[in-house]
Structures are given as structure tokens and as C-alpha cells.
Amino acid sequence: MLMNRRSMAALLLFATGLATAAPPGSIAQRVERAHQRIEHGMRSGQLTREEAMRLRGEFMHVRDQEARARADGHLDRRERERLHRELDRLERHISALKHNDERRRPRHGPPGY
């Protein structure tokens, strides 16, 4: 019976940890991935110049928030969760703008092409 209580307690702690776990990937990995997605969208024509500028502004805002949070040399749980939420929002905006059927003008070719 004692083993069952310990097993249940361990399972409960594990399940609680899963419920509050951060999204996969470290903040640094997610920031780098967001940057790559913006740059790729610009190069591929999925993002207009204006869309890319807007996303870069959001990206820089997240980077500034991260720098402020790390200023004391430590990211606490609340700061990490807030940054992950901001990155979630940025990723949603990148996806929405990359798939909104707006296209930038090709770099080569006649105007209005």
C-alpha cells in the first residue's frame, strides 16, 4: 500500500509538471527560429516589405523584453512564461502574414508584374 501512495504522489508531481511545462524549445531557440521564419518569408515573397517590417518590430520587442528580463542574470518562471507567450503571439503573426495571399513585387521584372 505504501508503494502505491508513493507511486501516486510521483505520478501527480509528474502530471503537474507537464501541465505547467513551457512550450518545446528554449527561448533562444524560439527567438532564432522566429528570426529565420521572417527572413525566409521576405526572401521567398511570402511577406511584403511592410509585413516583414512589422514582424521585425514585434521581434525586436520580444528581444528587448528578454534582455530586460535577463538584466539581473536570471530568468524566473514568470519571466520565462511571459516570453513564451510573446513568442507564441509572434509565431501566430508570422504564420498569419505568410499565408495571407499578399505578395511582394518580384525583385526583377517590370513594375506591376
ROGUSE-689951 format. One record per residue (C-alpha): x, z, y negated; residue number from 1. Coordinates in Angstrom, 3 decimals, always signed. Layout:
ROGUSE-689951
- c1 / c3 / c2 / i
- X / Z / Y / NUM
...
***
This chain:
ROGUSE-689951
- c1 / c3 / c2 / i
- +0.000 / +0.000 / +0.000 / 1
- +2.881 / +0.808 / -2.378 / 2
- +4.347 / -2.640 / -1.828 / 3
- +1.050 / -4.258 / -2.792 / 4
- +0.918 / -2.347 / -6.091 / 5
- +4.468 / -3.382 / -6.935 / 6
- +3.748 / -6.965 / -5.982 / 7
- +0.618 / -6.972 / -8.106 / 8
- +2.481 / -5.454 / -11.052 / 9
- +5.227 / -8.076 / -10.749 / 10
- +2.652 / -10.854 / -10.477 / 11
- +0.803 / -9.541 / -13.535 / 12
- +4.021 / -9.431 / -15.571 / 13
- +4.909 / -12.945 / -14.448 / 14
- +1.444 / -14.289 / -15.321 / 15
- +1.547 / -12.599 / -18.730 / 16
- +4.920 / -14.177 / -19.391 / 17
- +3.557 / -17.619 / -18.516 / 18
- +0.630 / -17.196 / -20.878 / 19
- +2.919 / -16.470 / -23.813 / 20
- +5.747 / -18.841 / -22.880 / 21
- +6.916 / -21.277 / -25.527 / 22
- +6.474 / -24.999 / -25.000 / 23
- +9.193 / -26.615 / -22.904 / 24
- +12.435 / -27.305 / -24.710 / 25
- +14.397 / -25.314 / -27.180 / 26
- +13.698 / -25.596 / -30.867 / 27
- +16.940 / -27.541 / -31.349 / 28
- +15.968 / -30.000 / -28.595 / 29
- +12.490 / -30.471 / -30.040 / 30
- +13.834 / -30.989 / -33.561 / 31
- +16.289 / -33.612 / -32.301 / 32
- +13.555 / -35.353 / -30.289 / 33
- +11.228 / -35.465 / -33.321 / 34
- +14.018 / -36.980 / -35.408 / 35
- +14.686 / -39.621 / -32.741 / 36
- +10.990 / -40.494 / -32.484 / 37
- +10.714 / -41.013 / -36.248 / 38
- +13.829 / -43.195 / -36.350 / 39
- +12.706 / -45.215 / -33.317 / 40
- +9.258 / -45.723 / -34.843 / 41
- +10.826 / -47.042 / -38.031 / 42
- +13.205 / -49.395 / -36.178 / 43
- +10.514 / -50.685 / -33.822 / 44
- +7.990 / -51.329 / -36.564 / 45
- +5.511 / -48.756 / -35.262 / 46
- +5.879 / -46.827 / -38.530 / 47
- +5.675 / -48.207 / -42.031 / 48
- +8.255 / -47.109 / -44.564 / 49
- +5.677 / -44.842 / -46.203 / 50
- +4.698 / -43.270 / -42.886 / 51
- +8.348 / -42.672 / -41.994 / 52
- +8.986 / -41.087 / -45.410 / 53
- +6.001 / -38.777 / -44.939 / 54
- +7.149 / -37.776 / -41.452 / 55
- +10.706 / -37.232 / -42.654 / 56
- +9.331 / -34.899 / -45.327 / 57
- +7.458 / -32.913 / -42.667 / 58
- +10.587 / -32.948 / -40.513 / 59
- +12.733 / -31.577 / -43.355 / 60
- +10.132 / -28.869 / -43.987 / 61
- +10.438 / -27.719 / -40.358 / 62
- +14.243 / -27.814 / -40.610 / 63
- +14.091 / -25.705 / -43.797 / 64
- +11.784 / -23.193 / -42.098 / 65
- +14.175 / -22.999 / -39.164 / 66
- +17.154 / -22.398 / -41.471 / 67
- +15.299 / -19.619 / -43.312 / 68
- +14.270 / -18.018 / -40.025 / 69
- +17.855 / -18.133 / -38.734 / 70
- +19.333 / -16.793 / -42.007 / 71
- +19.583 / -13.279 / -40.577 / 72
- +21.327 / -14.621 / -37.467 / 73
- +18.330 / -14.046 / -35.186 / 74
- +15.043 / -15.782 / -34.359 / 75
- +12.433 / -13.270 / -33.318 / 76
- +9.445 / -14.130 / -31.140 / 77
- +7.076 / -14.641 / -34.074 / 78
- +9.508 / -16.962 / -35.869 / 79
- +10.040 / -18.961 / -32.675 / 80
- +6.297 / -19.255 / -32.079 / 81
- +5.710 / -20.367 / -35.679 / 82
- +8.432 / -23.011 / -35.402 / 83
- +6.990 / -24.284 / -32.119 / 84
- +3.551 / -24.575 / -33.762 / 85
- +5.077 / -26.518 / -36.655 / 86
- +6.872 / -28.795 / -34.202 / 87
- +3.618 / -29.296 / -32.272 / 88
- +1.945 / -30.364 / -35.525 / 89
- +4.821 / -32.716 / -36.404 / 90
- +4.732 / -34.293 / -32.934 / 91
- +0.974 / -34.880 / -33.256 / 92
- +1.507 / -36.538 / -36.644 / 93
- +4.294 / -38.743 / -35.275 / 94
- +2.083 / -39.877 / -32.379 / 95
- -0.920 / -40.496 / -34.601 / 96
- +1.038 / -42.562 / -37.100 / 97
- +2.969 / -44.506 / -34.457 / 98
- -0.311 / -45.545 / -32.847 / 99
- -2.500 / -46.219 / -35.884 / 100
- -2.007 / -50.019 / -35.800 / 101
- -0.310 / -50.068 / -39.202 / 102
- +2.739 / -52.288 / -39.055 / 103
- +5.564 / -52.676 / -41.477 / 104
- +6.659 / -56.120 / -42.557 / 105
- +9.436 / -57.608 / -40.422 / 106
- +12.885 / -57.405 / -41.977 / 107
- +13.357 / -61.146 / -41.606 / 108
- +10.881 / -63.887 / -42.253 / 109
- +8.640 / -64.911 / -45.116 / 110
- +6.796 / -62.269 / -47.169 / 111
- +3.322 / -61.572 / -45.871 / 112
- +4.272 / -62.671 / -42.378 / 113
***
